[in-house]
């Protein structure tokens, strides 16, 4: 799998956001300073045809990254943290793609929990930990 992060892998639909945060069936886990909220959905036929990759492979998970304003007042600080999480996910998303069941859609929200910055290596380590734990859960 390539290491791109196209718009098709981002959660932009309010309907999907509501499914992820308000409906039952979503699960959560923490690797401080990041919380991952995830949900596995069955995809509809129209989505399968429009988003299915060539060769019958499954599509990549869709993610959302949130850094609350109460933790970082300045947008430049929030954007830095989002960039760190996005890069860590982009480099390690193959962990999830290998374990995703065909015909299912995985939605993940990463929420920042700390009031301070962390080095990129620490952020990457925590994202990898979360991705491995999510992959293990969705296999079962």
N, C-alpha and C positions, 0 to 999 in steps of 0.2 A: 504494500500500500504506500502511496506517496505521502509526503509530509505537507501537503497543501491544507489550507483551512478556508474553503470557499463559503460563500454565504449560505449555501444549501445545508451546511452543518451547524448553522446557528439557529436558535429558537427566536423567531421574529413574530410568530403568530400569537395573539392574545389568547386564542382558544387553547393552544398547547401550553402556554404559561399557566392558565387557569387549571388545566388538567394536572399539571405537575404540582402546583402549590395547594389547590383546594380539594381535589377529589381524593378519595381513599385509594390506597394501593401504592402511593408514593412511599419510598423508604429513604432514610437519612443515615449518614455516618459522618464522623468528624475525624480529621487528622489536623489538629490545631496548627495553624490558624485558618483552616479551610473546612467548611461544611459542604458535603455533596448531597444533594437531594436528587433522587433518580426514580424513574418509572419506566416500565417496559409495557408498550402498547402493541396491539395487533394493528397492522396497517390495512387500510382499505385498498380495494383493487385499483382505483384511479391513482392513488399515491404510488402503488407498486409499479405501475406502468411508467409514470412520469419520473420517478426518482430511482428506479432500479438501474444499477450499473450493467454494463454489457457482460454477457456470460453468466447471468443469473446469480451474481454475487449479491450479498446484502449491502444495504447502504450504511454509511457511517452514522454514528449517533449524532444527535443534535444537542448542542450545549448552550447554556446561558451563564454569563459571569456577572455577579453583582458585588459591588463594593459600596456599602452604605455610606451615606454622607455623614452620619453620626461618628463614624470611625475616622474619616479623613475629610476635613472641611474644604480643602482645596482640590479642584478637579485634576490638577496635574499629579497629585499624589494618588488619587483614585485610578487615574489612567495608567500610572506606572504599575500598580498592583494588577490591574486587569491585563496589561501587556505581559507581565510575568506568568500569570496563570495561563493565558492563551498560548504562550510559547511552550510552556511545560506540557500542556495538553497536546499541542500540535506535534511535538516530537515523540509523544508516547501513546497516541491514540490507537496504535495497532494492537495494544494490549486488549482493548475492548472489541475492536473489529473482528478479531479472531474468535471471540467467544459469543458473538451475537448470533441469535437464532434467526434463520431465514424467515421472512414474513413478519418480523417484529421490528418495532421502532423503539429505540432507547433515547429517553430524554434525560438530560443531566443539568442541574443548576449548581454552580460553584458559588458559595457565598463566603465572603471574607469576614472573619470574626474578631480580629485583633485591631488594636488602636495604633500599632506600630508596623513599620516596614520590616520585611525579612529579606535576606539575601536570596538571589535567584536560585541558588543551589538548594536551599532549604525548601523553597516553594516547589521546585521540581520534585524533590524527594517526597513531599507530602502529596502532590498530585499523583505521582506514580503509585504511592501506597493506596490512595483512594481508588484509582483505576483498577489495580489488582484486586482489591476487595470487592468492587462492583462486578468485575468479570467473574470472580469466584461465585458470587451470589446469583448472577443470571444464568450460569451454567447449571445450577441446581434447581 
